[in-house]
């Protein structure tokens, strides 16, 4: 087998045949249907032949603009099978973001998930742009536009045997160094950059993960994060590489309700998922009678004790084993069942996570495998070992990957999973890749046991007017652990002191608001009420008690609207767009400093 994703898929399809590779739903709210390896491989070949019939082949940049659905991986593999290049778009991408990528790659064809996405893309079918054809995954094309094709009509093009010989030839000629994908970064700062990854990057990534993870053909994963993101895309490839099953989740808002339906053993996650789940658990336990809460706290306390033995691979005392057996029966097993009755491992990355969250979910018996990575490194650079880990870290560096720190403690990465550069951006490439080392832009350190700790984004760090360097991540993680706080962003670049914008958890505020007679449906009234502001002031002061004075957020403003993808305050991977937030709330920020 050559070191190429298309060859890997064909090898697995010939090996597994009628066995299940995917589970998917025809429509939201429907039941899950199984999709076999042979059907998957056959449909991917139909995509390949259809693309050839339209004149596409080796090196063609082809877009996928869609939320998760079964057509996504079929199309992905079909494109790769003709040595073409997959260019994913996040399902929430705006018309301007799409146009930027189309213009830079000179893309001529793209696949759109639903009618709304198709219409957004159809607005770019213009003689002044390169885009010539759109294929719609879901629903019928109800516009009289020959440049738009429905999925079924597109696949029929691939039924013509005339194009099979060319498909076979392209498949046979495929090489490890073929460019597989151009993944555009979310663009938290500056314009998006297209990360170029080859088939060799992915295939090496799979081998490396084999040395660290224990994934088998019996595993079932839930495809929850966007397939347009490096984490879920690489993980989904790896699930196929291992011969496991992947259940596709079309709407991530349904994840909690569908986990007990799918009962996965694995699921990729981001810290935000655990924050929301933890808040929900705490809100529920707060309603319980005292005796029930005491039993819950006792069980979690014993789970924490178990953590200390597990993370060092040490044998538990007999009395702790007895306590854990009872804790499992009364509490822990029920908590795990939130994620389905079979869950065992949940890889987590994408942002910093509070240590108390990691410890809590590990205490329930779930192995949250926290790690560090980037699009430019084909995801994982480090993650927990299953036999030994440190909660305050991002785990140990993956086999075959080299990591060192610069004089500024910037994390530098070298290895076979490091990207080959930014598409059409030689200056940005030269800045990011220095002597083969990828300069991540993240500040870090190593623990005494060799675990990597990512401390902050260098570009996010700022200096106050008093000359003090500040880590916003440290402040945000600290303040954000309060259950009344949904989101927080620290501000202070070249300012006299630190301030913060805080989005309350309005669900958690219900009890307080009701006591004060505040209209729960009016968020503006909630955040402007003096007693609510006083409540937050007390909590923020208490949370920051151990910080040095210059690190503390002296003033804050409560916001009525959360940061979200829809209002452009967050990237599609749920990272805060700091510059956009600063600009949007500039007047409120200035008011905090002018009234100090």
C-alpha positions in Angstrom: 0.0 0.0 0.0 1.4 3.4 -1.0 1.5 6.2 1.6 -1.6 7.9 0.2 -5.0 8.4 1.8 -6.9 7.2 -1.3 -4.9 3.9 -1.3 -5.4 3.5 2.4 -9.2 3.8 2.0 -9.2 1.3 -0.8 -7.1 -1.1 1.2 -9.6 -0.9 4.1 -12.6 -1.2 1.9 -11.2 -4.4 0.4 -10.4 -5.7 3.8 -13.8 -4.8 5.5 -16.2 -5.0 2.6 -19.8 -5.0 4.0 -18.7 -3.9 7.5 -19.9 -0.6 8.8 -17.7 2.5 8.4 -20.2 5.3 9.0 -23.5 5.9 10.7 -25.6 8.9 9.5 -29.1 10.3 9.5 -30.9 11.1 6.3 -32.6 14.1 8.0 -32.4 15.8 11.4 -34.4 13.9 14.0 -34.3 10.7 11.9 -32.8 7.3 12.9 -29.2 6.4 12.3 -28.4 4.3 9.1 -25.3 2.2 8.6 -23.0 2.8 5.7 -20.7 0.0 4.6 -17.1 0.2 3.5 -17.9 -1.2 0.0 -20.7 1.4 -0.5 -18.5 4.2 0.8 -15.6 3.2 -1.6 -18.1 2.8 -4.5 -19.6 6.3 -4.0 -16.2 7.9 -3.6 -15.3 6.4 -7.0 -18.5 7.8 -8.5 -17.4 11.3 -7.2 -14.0 10.8 -8.7 -15.5 9.9 -12.1 -18.0 12.7 -12.0 -15.3 15.2 -11.3 -13.2 13.8 -14.2 -16.2 14.2 -16.5 -16.4 17.9 -15.6 -12.7 18.3 -16.4 -11.1 18.2 -13.0 -8.1 16.1 -12.0 -4.6 16.3 -10.6 -4.0 19.5 -8.6 -7.5 20.9 -9.0 -8.5 22.9 -5.9 -12.1 21.7 -5.0 -14.1 23.3 -2.2 -16.4 21.7 0.4 -18.7 24.2 2.0 -20.9 22.3 4.3 -21.7 21.2 7.9 -21.1 17.6 8.8 -23.1 15.1 6.7 -22.4 11.7 5.0 -21.6 13.4 1.6 -18.6 15.2 3.3 -16.3 12.2 3.6 -17.5 10.6 0.4 -16.6 13.8 -1.5 -13.4 14.2 0.4 -12.1 10.8 -0.6 -13.5 11.1 -4.1 -11.5 14.3 -4.6 -8.3 12.8 -3.1 -8.7 9.8 -5.4 -8.0 11.9 -8.5 -5.0 13.6 -6.9 -7.1 16.8 -6.5 -6.9 19.1 -3.5 -9.7 19.5 -0.9 -10.3 23.0 0.3 -12.8 23.0 3.2 -14.9 25.9 4.3 -16.6 26.1 7.7 -20.4 25.8 7.4 -20.7 29.2 9.0 -18.3 31.0 6.6 -19.5 34.3 5.3 -19.6 35.2 1.6 -16.6 37.4 1.9 -14.6 34.6 3.6 -15.6 32.2 0.8 -14.7 34.7 -1.9 -11.3 35.3 -0.4 -10.5 31.6 -0.6 -12.0 31.1 -4.1 -10.0 34.0 -5.4 -6.7 32.9 -3.9 -7.0 29.3 -5.0 -8.7 30.1 -8.3 -11.3 27.4 -7.4 -13.7 26.4 -10.2 -16.0 24.0 -8.4 -17.3 23.6 -4.9 -19.8 21.5 -3.0 -22.4 23.2 -0.8 -24.2 21.5 2.1 -27.7 23.1 2.1 -29.7 25.6 0.2 -28.6 28.5 2.3 -24.9 27.7 1.7 -25.6 27.1 -2.0 -27.2 30.5 -2.3 -24.3 32.2 -0.6 -21.9 30.5 -3.0 -24.1 31.1 -6.0 -23.7 34.8 -5.4 -20.1 34.2 -6.3 -20.8 32.6 -9.7 -19.7 35.6 -11.6 -17.6 36.1 -14.7 -15.1 38.0 -12.6 -14.5 35.0 -10.3 -13.1 31.5 -11.1 -16.0 29.6 -9.7 -18.1 27.9 -12.4 -20.0 25.0 -10.7 -21.7 24.3 -7.4 -23.0 20.8 -6.3 -25.6 20.7 -3.6 -25.5 17.9 -1.0 -28.9 18.3 0.5 -32.2 18.9 -1.2 -33.1 19.7 -4.8 -31.7 22.5 -6.9 -34.8 24.6 -7.5 -33.1 27.3 -9.5 -32.9 27.4 -13.3 -29.1 27.6 -13.3 -27.1 25.0 -15.2 -24.1 25.9 -13.1 -25.8 24.3 -10.1 -26.2 20.5 -9.7 -28.0 18.4 -7.2 -26.1 15.5 -5.5 -27.9 12.7 -7.2 -27.5 14.3 -10.7 -23.8 14.9 -10.0 -23.3 11.2 -9.0 -25.0 10.0 -12.2 -22.2 11.7 -14.1 -19.9 9.2 -12.3 -21.9 6.2 -13.6 -20.4 6.6 -17.1 -17.7 3.9 -17.5 -16.0 6.1 -20.0 -14.2 7.9 -17.1 -13.1 4.8 -15.2 -9.8 4.3 -17.0 -8.7 7.9 -16.2 -9.8 7.5 -12.6 -7.8 4.3 -12.3 -4.7 5.9 -13.9 -4.9 8.9 -11.5 -5.3 6.6 -8.5 -2.3 4.5 -9.6 -0.1 7.6 -10.1 -1.0 9.1 -6.7 2.1 9.8 -4.6 2.7 10.5 -0.9 4.0 14.0 -1.7 0.7 14.9 -3.5 -0.9 18.0 -1.9 -4.0 16.7 -0.1 -5.6 19.8 1.3 -5.4 23.5 1.8 -6.9 24.3 5.2 -7.6 28.0 5.9 -6.9 29.1 9.4 -9.7 30.8 11.3 -8.0 34.2 11.2 -8.1 35.4 14.8 -5.5 37.9 13.7 -4.9 39.1 10.2 -6.1 37.6 6.9 -6.7 33.8 6.6 -3.7 31.6 5.6 -4.1 28.4 3.6 -2.1 25.6 5.4 -0.8 23.1 2.8 -0.8 19.5 4.0 0.3 16.5 1.9 -0.8 12.9 2.1 2.5 12.1 3.7 1.7 14.4 6.6 -1.5 12.6 7.3 -0.1 9.1 6.9 2.8 9.8 9.2 0.3 11.3 11.7 -1.6 8.0 11.7 1.5 6.0 12.4 2.5 8.3 15.3 -1.0 8.0 16.8 -0.7 4.2 16.6 2.2 4.4 19.1 0.3 6.5 21.5 -3.4 5.6 21.3 -5.3 2.3 21.7 -8.0 2.5 19.0 -9.4 -0.7 17.6 -11.9 -1.9 15.0 -14.5 -2.3 17.8 -14.5 1.5 18.6 -17.3 3.9 17.7 -16.5 7.6 17.4 -19.0 10.5 17.3 -18.1 13.0 14.6 -19.1 16.1 16.6 -16.6 18.9 15.6 -16.7 20.3 12.1 -15.0 18.1 9.4 -13.6 21.4 8.0 -11.3 21.6 11.1 -8.0 19.8 11.2 -8.8 18.1 14.5 -12.0 16.3 13.4 -10.8 15.8 9.8 -7.6 14.1 10.9 -9.3 12.1 13.6 -12.0 10.9 11.1 -9.3 9.8 8.7 -7.6 8.0 11.6 -10.8 6.3 12.6 -11.0 4.9 9.0 -7.3 4.0 9.2 -8.0 1.9 12.3 -11.2 0.3 10.8 -13.5 1.8 13.5 -17.0 3.3 13.0 -17.7 7.0 12.8 -21.2 8.3 13.6 -21.8 11.7 11.9 -23.5 14.4 13.9 -25.0 17.0 11.5 -26.1 19.5 14.2 -23.6 19.9 17.1 -26.3 21.4 19.3 -27.9 17.9 19.5 -24.7 16.3 20.9 -25.9 15.7 24.5 -29.2 14.2 23.4 -27.6 11.9 20.8 -24.7 10.6 22.7 -26.9 8.1 24.6 -28.4 7.1 21.2 -25.1 6.4 19.5 -23.2 5.3 22.6 -19.7 6.1 21.2 -16.6 4.8 22.8 -14.7 7.9 21.6 -15.3 11.5 20.7 -13.1 14.5 19.8 -14.0 17.5 21.8 -12.9 21.1 22.6 -12.7 22.7 26.1 -15.9 24.6 25.5 -17.8 21.3 25.4 -16.6 20.3 28.9 -17.3 23.8 30.3 -20.9 23.7 29.1 -21.4 20.1 30.3 -19.9 20.9 33.7 -22.1 24.0 34.1 -25.1 21.9 33.3 -24.2 19.2 35.8 -23.5 21.8 38.6 -26.8 23.6 37.8 -28.7 20.3 38.2 -26.9 19.2 41.4 -27.7 22.6 43.0 -31.4 21.7 42.9 -30.8 18.5 44.8 -31.5 18.0 48.6 -28.4 18.3 50.8 -28.1 14.5 51.4 -28.0 13.8 47.7 -25.5 16.6 47.0 -23.3 15.1 49.8 -23.3 11.7 48.2 -22.4 13.3 44.8 -19.5 15.2 46.4 -18.3 12.1 48.2 -18.2 10.1 45.0 -16.4 12.8 43.1 -13.9 13.2 46.0 -13.1 9.5 45.7 -12.8 9.8 42.0 -10.2 12.5 42.5 -8.3 10.1 44.8 -8.4 7.4 42.2 -7.0 10.0 39.6 -3.8 10.3 41.6 -3.2 6.5 41.4 -4.3 6.2 37.8 -2.2 9.0 36.4 1.0 7.5 38.0 0.0 3.9 37.1 0.1 3.0 40.8 -2.1 0.4 42.6 -5.1 1.7 44.6 -5.4 0.9 48.3 -8.1 -1.7 49.0 -10.3 0.8 51.0 -10.3 3.2 48.0 -11.3 0.3 45.7 -14.3 -0.4 47.9 -15.2 3.3 48.0 -14.9 3.6 44.2 -17.1 0.5 43.7 -19.9 2.2 45.7 -19.2 5.6 44.1 -19.6 4.0 40.7 -22.9 2.5 41.6 -24.3 5.6 43.2 -22.9 8.5 41.0 -20.0 8.0 38.6 -21.5 5.5 36.2 -24.6 7.7 35.9 -22.4 10.8 35.1 -20.6 8.9 32.4 -23.9 7.8 30.9 -24.5 11.5 29.9 -22.0 10.6 27.2 -23.4 7.2 26.4 -23.0 4.0 28.2 -19.7 3.0 26.3 -17.6 6.2 26.5 -14.0 5.7 27.5 -11.8 8.2 25.8 -12.4 11.8 24.7 -9.5 13.5 23.0 -9.6 17.3 23.7 -7.7 20.2 22.1 -8.1 23.5 20.4 -7.7 25.9 23.3 -6.6 26.1 27.0 -8.7 24.2 29.5 -9.2 24.7 33.2 -7.4 22.1 35.2 -10.3 21.6 37.6 -12.5 20.6 34.6 -9.9 18.0 33.5 -9.7 16.6 37.0 -13.5 16.5 37.4 -14.2 14.5 34.3 -11.3 12.2 34.9 -12.8 11.7 38.4 -16.0 10.4 36.7 -13.9 7.7 35.0 -13.6 9.3 31.6 -10.1 9.6 30.1 -10.0 13.1 28.7 -6.9 13.0 26.6 -5.9 16.6 26.5 -3.4 17.7 23.9 -1.7 20.5 22.0 -1.5 20.9 18.3 -2.2 23.1 15.3 -3.4 23.0 11.7 0.2 23.4 10.6 1.2 20.3 12.5 -1.6 18.0 11.2 -3.2 18.4 14.6 -1.5 16.6 17.5 2.0 17.7 18.8 1.5 16.3 22.3 -1.1 14.5 24.4 -1.5 12.5 27.5 0.0 9.1 27.7 -2.6 6.6 29.1 -0.2 5.3 31.7 1.2 8.6 33.1 0.2 12.2 32.8 0.1 15.6 34.5 -3.2 17.5 34.6 -1.5 20.9 34.4 0.1 20.0 31.1 -0.7 19.1 27.4 0.9 15.7 27.8 4.2 14.5 26.3 5.4 15.1 22.8 4.2 12.6 20.2 6.7 9.9 18.9 8.6 11.1 15.9 7.9 14.8 16.6 10.6 17.2 17.9 9.7 20.2 20.1 12.0 22.8 21.5 11.6 26.3 23.0 13.1 29.5 21.6 14.8 32.2 23.7 11.3 33.7 24.1 10.0 30.3 25.1 8.1 30.0 21.8 7.1 26.4 21.1 8.9 25.2 17.9 7.9 22.0 16.2 9.7 19.8 13.6 8.8 16.4 12.1 7.0 14.6 9.3 3.6 16.1 10.3 4.7 19.7 9.9 3.1 21.5 6.9 4.8 22.5 3.7 3.9 26.2 3.8 1.1 28.7 3.4 -0.6 28.7 0.0 0.6 31.5 -2.2 2.2 33.3 0.8 6.0 32.9 0.6 6.7 35.6 3.2 4.3 34.2 5.8 5.8 30.7 5.1 9.4 32.0 5.6 8.3 33.6 8.9 6.6 30.4 10.1 9.1 27.8 8.9 12.6 28.5 10.0 15.2 25.8 9.2 12.4 23.2 9.2 11.0 24.3 12.5 7.5 25.5 12.7 7.3 28.7 14.9 3.9 28.1 16.5 3.4 31.6 18.1 2.6 29.9 21.4 4.6 30.3 24.5 5.3 27.2 26.5 7.5 25.3 28.9 8.4 21.7 29.9 7.7 20.2 33.3 10.3 18.2 35.2 8.7 15.0 33.8 9.0 16.2 30.2 5.3 17.2 29.8 4.6 20.2 27.5 2.7 23.2 29.0 1.3 25.8 26.6 1.1 29.0 28.6 -0.2 31.6 26.2 -0.5 32.8 22.6 2.5 35.2 22.2 0.3 37.4 20.0 -2.4 37.6 22.7 0.0 38.7 25.4 0.1 42.4 26.1 2.0 45.0 28.1 0.4 47.5 30.3 1.4 51.2 30.2 3.3 50.4 33.4 5.5 47.9 31.5 4.1 44.7 33.0 3.6 41.8 30.6 0.2 40.1 31.1 -1.1 36.7 30.1 -4.8 37.2 29.2 -5.3 33.4 29.1 -4.3 33.1 32.8 -6.9 35.8 33.8 -9.6 34.4 31.6 -9.3 30.8 32.8 -9.3 32.0 36.4 -12.4 34.3 36.1 -14.1 31.9 33.8 -14.3 29.1 36.3 -17.2 30.8 38.1 -20.5 29.1 37.2 -22.1 32.5 36.7 -19.6 33.5 34.0 -20.2 32.1 30.5 -17.4 34.0 28.7 -14.7 36.5 29.5 -12.0 38.4 27.6 -9.2 40.4 29.3 -8.1 43.8 28.0 -5.1 46.0 28.9 -2.7 46.5 26.0 -0.9 49.7 26.8 -3.5 50.6 29.4 -3.0 51.6 33.0 -4.8 48.5 34.3 -6.5 45.3 33.2 -10.3 45.4 32.5 -12.6 42.6 31.2 -15.7 42.1 29.2 -17.8 39.4 30.8 -20.8 37.5 29.4 -22.9 36.0 32.3 -24.4 32.6 32.3 -28.0 33.8 32.1 -29.3 30.3 32.9 -27.3 30.2 36.1 -28.4 33.8 37.0 -32.1 32.8 37.0 -32.4 32.4 40.7 -30.7 35.6 41.5 -32.7 37.5 38.9 -36.0 36.1 40.1 -35.2 37.2 43.7 -34.6 40.8 42.4 -37.7 40.8 40.3 -35.8 41.2 37.0 -37.3 40.3 33.7 -35.4 37.1 32.7 -36.2 37.7 29.1 -34.4 41.1 29.1 -30.7 40.4 29.2 -29.9 44.1 29.1 -31.9 44.7 32.3 -30.2 41.7 33.9 -26.6 43.0 33.2 -27.4 46.6 34.2 -29.0 45.8 37.5 -26.8 47.2 40.4 -27.3 44.1 42.6 -26.2 41.8 39.7 -23.2 44.0 39.1 -22.4 43.9 42.8 -22.7 40.1 42.8 -20.2 39.8 40.0 -17.8 42.3 41.6 -17.7 40.1 44.7 -17.0 37.0 42.7 -14.4 38.5 40.5 -12.6 40.0 43.5 -12.6 36.6 45.2 -11.4 34.8 42.2 -8.5 37.2 41.7 -7.4 37.3 45.4 -4.1 35.4 44.7 -3.1 37.4 41.7 -0.5 40.1 41.9 -2.2 43.6 41.8 -1.1 44.4 38.3 -2.6 41.1 36.9 -6.1 41.7 38.3 -9.0 42.9 36.2 -9.8 46.2 38.0 -13.0 46.9 36.1 -15.4 44.9 34.1 -18.5 45.3 32.0 -21.3 42.7 31.7 -22.5 42.1 28.2 -26.1 41.1 27.3 -25.0 39.2 24.1 -22.7 36.2 24.1 -19.6 36.0 21.9 -20.6 33.7 19.0 -19.8 32.5 15.5 -23.0 34.3 14.3 -21.9 37.7 15.5 -18.3 37.1 14.3 -16.9 37.3 17.8 -15.7 33.7 17.6 -14.0 31.6 15.0 -15.6 28.4 13.8 -13.5 26.5 16.3 -14.8 28.7 19.2 -11.8 30.8 19.7 -12.3 34.5 20.5 -11.6 37.0 17.8 -9.9 39.5 20.0 -9.5 42.3 17.5 -13.1 42.1 16.4 -14.4 42.1 19.9 -12.2 45.1 20.9 -13.5 47.0 17.9 -17.1 46.1 18.5 -17.1 47.1 22.2 -14.6 49.9 21.8 -17.0 52.5 23.4 -17.7 50.3 26.4 -14.0 49.6 26.9 -13.1 53.3 26.7 -15.8 54.0 29.2 -14.2 51.7 31.7 -10.9 53.6 31.5 -12.4 57.1 31.3 -14.4 56.6 34.5 -11.5 55.0 36.5 
